[in-house]
Amino acid sequence: MGFPVDPHSEHRRHCRESFSLDQWNQTTIMERMDHFQLRQDQQTLILREIQQHLGLLPPAPPVAPMPSEPSAPADDATPVAVPSTVAAEDPSYPPEEPTT
C-alpha cells in the first residue's frame, strides 16, 4: 500500500455529486444572474421613489406584498360567501297580488 505516484490524478469525492466544469460554471452564472436581478430591482425601486418625490412620476398605487409561500393549501381554504344578486323571497308573508 504506498503513496500514489501522481496524487492529483487520484479520484477523490468530497461530496456525493461530482460536477463538471460546465455544470459548475452554469451554477455560478445563475447565482450571479439572480443577484444581479435582485440588485437591479432594488435600484429601479429607489429610482422610482426619487422620481415620485421630485414630481416626475405620479404616485404609484399601494401594492400588497405577495407572500412567498401560500398560507394554506387551496384544498383546505374556507369558502367565501358570495352575496346573491337575486332578491330572496320571504316565505312568512303572502305574495302580493298583481294589479291589472
C-alpha positions as a printed NumPy array, in Angstrom:
array([[   0.   ,    0.   ,    0.   ],
       [   2.161,    3.008,   -0.793],
       [   1.606,    6.525,   -1.845],
       [   0.198,    7.123,   -5.331],
       [   2.694,    8.219,   -7.938],
       [   0.51 ,   11.142,   -9.082],
       [  -1.735,   12.309,   -6.197],
       [  -3.545,   14.84 ,   -8.412],
       [  -4.889,   12.12 ,  -10.69 ],
       [  -6.331,   10.153,   -7.781],
       [ -10.115,   10.234,   -7.786],
       [ -11.5  ,   11.832,   -4.615],
       [ -15.081,   12.606,   -3.729],
       [ -15.716,   15.414,   -1.315],
       [ -19.43 ,   15.31 ,   -1.92 ],
       [ -21.889,   12.833,   -3.36 ],
       [ -22.296,   14.636,   -6.671],
       [ -19.376,   15.317,   -8.939],
       [ -19.679,   18.474,  -11.024],
       [ -18.251,   19.001,  -14.452],
       [ -16.703,   22.357,  -15.244],
       [ -19.73 ,   23.277,  -17.384],
       [ -22.151,   22.443,  -14.563],
       [ -20.097,   24.456,  -12.09 ],
       [ -19.919,   27.451,  -14.446],
       [ -23.654,   27.297,  -15.132],
       [ -24.459,   27.184,  -11.411],
       [ -22.152,   30.125,  -10.737],
       [ -23.612,   32.145,  -13.615],
       [ -27.196,   31.511,  -12.446],
       [ -26.346,   32.63 ,   -8.902],
       [ -24.759,   35.814,  -10.237],
       [ -27.725,   36.488,  -12.517],
       [ -30.132,   36.119,   -9.58 ],
       [ -28.011,   38.531,   -7.535],
       [ -27.828,   40.964,  -10.464],
       [ -31.624,   40.839,  -10.977],
       [ -32.276,   41.47 ,   -7.267],
       [ -29.873,   44.415,   -7.242],
       [ -31.401,   45.842,  -10.436],
       [ -34.924,   45.564,   -8.968],
       [ -33.793,   47.401,   -5.825],
       [ -32.176,   50.173,   -7.861],
       [ -35.277,   50.536,  -10.047],
       [ -37.447,   50.851,   -6.935],
       [ -35.16 ,   53.537,   -5.483],
       [ -35.144,   55.422,   -8.806],
       [ -38.956,   55.417,   -8.971],
       [ -39.22 ,   56.65 ,   -5.381],
       [ -36.849,   59.532,   -6.194],
       [ -38.784,   60.383,   -9.371],
       [ -42.079,   60.379,   -7.438],
       [ -40.558,   62.566,   -4.728],
       [ -39.413,   65.07 ,   -7.363],
       [ -42.841,   65.02 ,   -9.006],
       [ -41.624,   63.443,  -12.236],
       [ -43.934,   60.435,  -11.848],
       [ -47.441,   60.19 ,  -10.389],
       [ -47.616,   58.295,   -7.094],
       [ -47.898,   54.561,   -7.591],
       [ -50.919,   52.806,   -6.092],
       [ -50.051,   50.791,   -2.975],
       [ -49.349,   47.152,   -3.702],
       [ -49.959,   44.45 ,   -1.125],
       [ -46.863,   42.285,   -0.665],
       [ -47.253,   38.772,   -2.008],
       [ -46.343,   36.007,    0.45 ],
       [ -43.518,   33.786,   -0.719],
       [ -45.458,   30.707,    0.376],
       [ -49.215,   30.235,    0.458],
       [ -50.554,   30.316,    3.996],
       [ -52.899,   27.369,    3.428],
       [ -53.335,   24.878,    0.62 ],
       [ -56.187,   25.606,   -1.779],
       [ -57.997,   22.395,   -0.787],
       [ -58.2  ,   23.448,    2.868],
       [ -59.307,   27.017,    2.153],
       [ -62.592,   28.08 ,    3.682],
       [ -65.227,   29.005,    1.127],
       [ -66.051,   32.667,    0.779],
       [ -69.738,   33.598,    0.886],
       [ -70.722,   35.382,   -2.311],
       [ -73.805,   37.58 ,   -1.961],
       [ -76.562,   36.726,   -4.387],
       [ -77.782,   39.363,   -6.82 ],
       [ -81.304,   37.889,   -6.811],
       [ -83.546,   39.142,   -4.016],
       [ -84.602,   36.34 ,   -1.704],
       [ -88.306,   35.894,   -1.123],
       [ -89.57 ,   35.948,    2.442],
       [ -91.908,   32.954,    2.928],
       [ -93.523,   34.442,    6.067],
       [ -95.515,   36.973,    4.034],
       [ -98.062,   36.044,    1.384],
       [ -97.143,   37.188,   -2.113],
       [ -98.743,   40.368,   -3.321],
       [-101.484,   40.002,   -5.873],
       [-100.705,   41.614,   -9.198],
       [-102.824,   44.618,  -10.116],
       [-104.493,   44.548,  -13.514]])
